[in-house]
């Protein structure tokens, strides 16, 4: 009887695969500019931009650094896996992600629906 318990446990482990285990390929994300604000309107040197980003299922965007900008990502749809070096973190609809200037990262979509988020970038004029 014990052998069957072990066999069942092994088989259950084989068929239980999390979304993060599914492979992804590098692909270009769809970006759609939504708005831009010149912060000179409030006496500051810089701008805010909002872009709608869509990452198709089974894809990831290229590793990149946020140089000269700080970003806020608001997840609208899907499940996004953000990767910073060896650290991975999962976000879902309604979650907010901050990416400071100088941070290198990429995003992955291991799900079956597109990940959609709005990215707000703050830049300054020096």
C-alpha positions, -999 to +999 in steps of 0.1 A: +000+000+000+028+023+008+043+020-027+011+032-042+012+063-020+047+071-032+037+065-069+007+087-065+027+115-049+053+113-077+026+114-104+008+143-087+041+162-086+046+156-123+012+168-134+012+198-111+029+226-130+026+262-120+022+290-144+057+302-137+071+269-150+057+274-185+083+286-210+081+321-225+098+336-256+112+371-261+087+392-281+080+429-286+052+442-263+024+463-278+026+499-266+000+525-270+007+561-258-023+574-238-013+608-225+016+632-219+018+661-194+045+688-193+052+694-157+061+730-165+023+735-160+029+731-123+063+748-122+085+717-125+110+707-152+100+673-166+071+653-179+047+624-171+036+600-198+011+572-197+013+542-220-009+511-223+013+480-226+001+446-237+022+414-233+009+384-252+005+350-235+037+329-235+060+360-241+083+383-222+097+417-230+135+423-232+156+430-202+160+467-199+170+495-175+149+524-165+175+551-173+164+587-167+129+577-156+109+564-127+078+543-135+046+532-119+028+502-135-008+496-128-019+460-138-052+460-155-055+424-168-037+391-165-009+379-143+025+395-147+058+380-135+084+407-130+120+396-130+149+417-114+180+396-115+172+363-098+142+377-080+107+370-094+075+386-082+039+379-094+013+407-099-023+406-109-051+430-118-053+459-095-016+456-083+008+485-086+045+481-093+071+508-089+104+507-109+130+533-098+154+550-121+184+527-128+165+494-122+171+466-147+142+442-152+118+425-176+082+412-175+069+377-184+034+365-192+031+328-183-007+329-184-033+322-211-046+358-215-027+390-224-012+410-196-023+446-198-009+474-177-007+512-178+029+525-173+033+560-160+068+574-165+082+604-147+112+621-163+130+653-154+148+679-175+183+686-161 
